Amino acid sequence: MNPDDSLRGRLRQLFGLPSKLEATKSAVLDDQRCSGDRVGTWRCLCGHLNTILHLAGRNTHPLGLLQCRGCPLVWHPNITPTFTSQRLNITSQTIVSNAANDTRIVSRPRNPASQHIYVCLGHGCGLSWRTDIKREWLSGNKRHILLLGGKRGKLHCDCGMKIFEPGEYEIFEIEERFDDRLAASAALGAGGGEKRRGEDQ
């Protein structure tokens, strides 16, 4: 589905407004220029080397836009990205196969603090989306499912592609490296010790 073929899309065209996807891309690129943290690269089939930028916190699009800056192509799972971040561990997440063919189901996260990122592979898109993991019970079994933005009702990417359409998306898992978490804990512990020593003087 092309969003510009919808009534809303036709109205945007009529009034000379950018499509929903174009508006989102523009905002994401602005965010990446202002506060993106370089975490890796990927090389497009056209040969252009693209930078992967991470937007921290609860940003709706944590890996920004995975579309080539040299041509209209988007990143594809057949292209192996190179992740160089010393702070974050970024890995591809395998979707669990199940009888109901529910592609939202994922394995139980190894680290509860990790973040799952949905990347739309729709033509000309490449938007990444923050997801939330919800635990739910079905027929007496507990499962973990992904919700874009924590909303079960969100059914389409801004490009018009139906979300969780088999073969049209990829999931990345992002977690802080253990050494960094350990160092942060040690620093907090050391700070507390110094404070106590200061209080004793």
C-alpha positions as CSV (number, residue, x, y, z in Angstrom):
1,M,0.0,0.0,0.0
2,N,1.2,3.5,-0.9
3,P,0.1,5.9,1.8
4,D,-0.3,8.6,-0.9
5,D,-3.1,6.5,-2.4
6,S,-5.1,6.8,0.7
7,L,-7.6,9.7,1.3
8,R,-5.2,11.3,3.7
9,G,-2.3,10.9,1.3
10,R,-4.3,12.4,-1.6
11,L,-5.2,15.4,0.7
12,R,-1.5,15.9,1.5
13,Q,-0.7,15.9,-2.1
14,L,-3.5,18.3,-2.9
15,F,-2.2,20.8,-0.4
16,G,1.4,20.3,-1.4
17,L,2.3,18.7,2.0
18,P,5.0,16.0,2.4
19,S,3.7,12.4,2.9
20,K,3.7,11.0,6.4
21,L,6.8,9.0,5.6
22,E,8.7,12.0,4.2
23,A,7.8,14.1,7.3
24,T,8.9,11.3,9.6
25,K,12.2,10.8,7.7
26,S,12.9,14.5,7.8
27,A,12.4,14.6,11.6
28,V,14.5,11.5,12.1
29,L,17.4,12.8,10.0
30,D,17.3,16.1,12.1
31,D,17.5,14.0,15.3
32,Q,20.4,12.0,13.9
33,R,22.3,15.1,12.9
34,C,21.8,16.7,16.4
35,S,22.2,13.8,18.7
36,G,23.0,10.6,16.9
37,D,25.7,8.3,18.3
38,R,27.7,6.5,15.6
39,V,27.5,2.7,16.3
40,G,28.4,1.2,13.0
41,T,28.2,1.1,9.2
42,W,26.7,-0.8,6.3
43,R,27.6,-0.8,2.6
44,C,24.7,-0.5,0.1
45,L,24.6,-2.5,-3.1
46,C,25.3,0.8,-4.9
47,G,28.7,0.9,-3.1
48,H,27.9,3.8,-0.8
49,L,29.1,3.3,2.8
50,N,26.4,4.4,5.3
51,T,26.7,5.3,8.9
52,I,24.4,3.7,11.5
53,L,23.5,6.2,14.2
54,H,21.8,5.4,17.5
55,L,19.3,7.7,19.2
56,A,19.4,7.1,22.9
57,G,16.5,7.0,25.5
58,R,12.9,6.4,24.6
59,N,13.3,7.7,21.0
60,T,10.6,6.3,18.7
61,H,13.3,5.5,16.0
62,P,16.4,4.3,17.9
63,L,18.5,3.3,14.9
64,G,17.1,6.2,12.9
65,L,16.8,5.6,9.2
66,L,18.5,2.7,7.5
67,Q,18.1,4.0,4.0
68,C,21.2,4.6,1.7
69,R,22.3,8.2,1.5
70,G,23.6,7.5,-2.1
71,C,20.5,5.9,-3.6
72,P,16.8,5.0,-2.7
73,L,17.7,1.4,-1.5
74,V,17.2,0.4,2.1
75,W,19.4,-1.9,4.3
76,H,18.6,-5.6,3.8
77,P,19.4,-8.6,6.1
78,N,21.6,-10.0,3.3
79,I,23.9,-7.0,3.9
80,T,26.0,-7.6,7.0
81,P,26.3,-4.4,9.1
82,T,29.5,-3.7,11.0
83,F,28.9,-2.5,14.5
84,T,31.7,-0.6,16.2
85,S,30.2,0.7,19.4
86,Q,32.2,0.1,22.5
87,R,29.2,0.8,24.7
88,L,26.4,-1.1,23.0
89,N,26.1,-4.7,21.9
90,I,23.8,-4.9,18.8
91,T,22.7,-8.2,17.4
92,S,20.1,-9.6,15.0
93,Q,17.2,-11.2,16.8
94,T,15.7,-14.4,15.4
95,I,11.9,-14.5,15.4
96,V,10.4,-17.6,17.1
97,S,8.5,-19.9,14.8
98,N,5.1,-21.0,16.2
99,A,2.0,-22.8,15.2
100,A,-0.1,-19.6,15.1
101,N,2.5,-18.0,12.8
102,D,2.5,-15.0,15.1
103,T,5.7,-13.1,14.0
104,R,5.5,-10.8,17.1
105,I,6.6,-13.5,19.4
106,V,10.3,-13.4,20.6
107,S,12.4,-15.4,22.9
108,R,12.5,-14.3,26.5
109,P,15.1,-11.4,26.7
110,R,18.4,-12.4,28.2
111,N,18.7,-8.9,29.6
112,P,15.5,-7.2,30.8
113,A,17.1,-3.9,30.1
114,S,17.8,-4.7,26.4
115,Q,15.8,-3.0,23.6
116,H,14.3,-4.6,20.5
117,I,14.4,-2.5,17.4
118,Y,12.0,-3.1,14.5
119,V,13.4,-2.1,11.0
120,C,10.9,-1.8,8.2
121,L,12.2,-3.1,4.9
122,G,9.4,-1.6,2.8
123,H,10.5,-0.1,-0.5
124,G,12.0,3.4,0.1
125,C,11.5,3.1,3.9
126,G,14.2,1.8,6.2
127,L,12.6,3.4,9.4
128,S,13.6,1.8,12.7
129,W,11.0,1.6,15.5
130,R,11.2,1.3,19.2
131,T,9.3,-1.7,20.5
132,D,8.1,-2.7,24.0
133,I,7.9,-6.4,25.1
134,K,4.7,-7.5,26.7
135,R,4.3,-10.7,28.6
136,E,1.0,-12.4,28.1
137,W,-0.6,-15.8,28.7
138,L,-2.2,-17.8,25.9
139,S,-3.8,-21.2,26.5
140,G,-1.9,-21.4,29.8
141,N,1.5,-20.6,28.2
142,K,3.5,-17.4,28.8
143,R,4.9,-15.7,25.7
144,H,6.7,-12.5,24.9
145,I,5.4,-10.3,22.1
146,L,6.6,-7.1,20.5
147,L,4.5,-4.0,20.4
148,L,5.5,-1.0,18.3
149,G,5.5,1.9,20.7
150,G,3.8,-0.3,23.2
151,K,0.6,-0.2,21.1
152,R,-1.1,-3.4,19.9
153,G,-3.3,-1.2,17.7
154,K,-0.4,0.1,15.5
155,L,-0.8,-1.9,12.3
156,H,1.3,0.0,9.7
157,C,4.6,1.7,9.4
158,D,4.6,5.3,8.2
159,C,5.4,4.0,4.7
160,G,2.1,2.1,4.6
161,M,3.7,-1.3,5.0
162,K,1.8,-3.7,7.3
163,I,3.9,-4.3,10.3
164,F,5.3,-7.8,11.1
165,E,4.7,-8.8,7.5
166,P,7.0,-11.9,7.1
167,G,10.1,-11.0,5.1
168,E,9.5,-7.3,5.3
169,Y,11.2,-6.4,8.5
170,E,14.2,-7.2,10.8
171,I,14.6,-7.1,14.5
172,F,17.8,-5.9,16.3
173,E,18.5,-6.3,20.0
174,I,20.5,-3.6,21.7
175,E,22.0,-3.9,25.2
176,E,24.7,-2.2,27.1
177,R,27.9,-4.1,27.2
178,F,28.4,-6.0,30.5
179,D,31.8,-4.3,31.2
180,D,30.2,-0.9,31.0
181,R,27.4,-1.8,33.4
182,L,30.0,-3.3,35.8
183,A,32.2,-0.2,35.5
184,A,29.2,2.0,36.2
185,S,28.3,0.0,39.3
186,A,31.9,0.1,40.5
187,A,32.0,3.9,40.0
188,L,28.9,4.3,42.0
189,G,30.3,2.0,44.7
190,A,33.6,4.0,44.8
191,G,31.7,7.3,45.0
192,G,29.7,6.0,47.9
193,G,32.8,4.9,49.6
194,E,34.5,8.3,49.2
195,K,31.5,10.0,50.5
196,R,31.5,7.8,53.6
197,R,35.2,8.4,54.1
198,G,34.6,12.2,53.8
199,E,31.8,12.0,56.4
200,D,34.2,10.2,58.8
201,Q,36.7,13.0,58.7
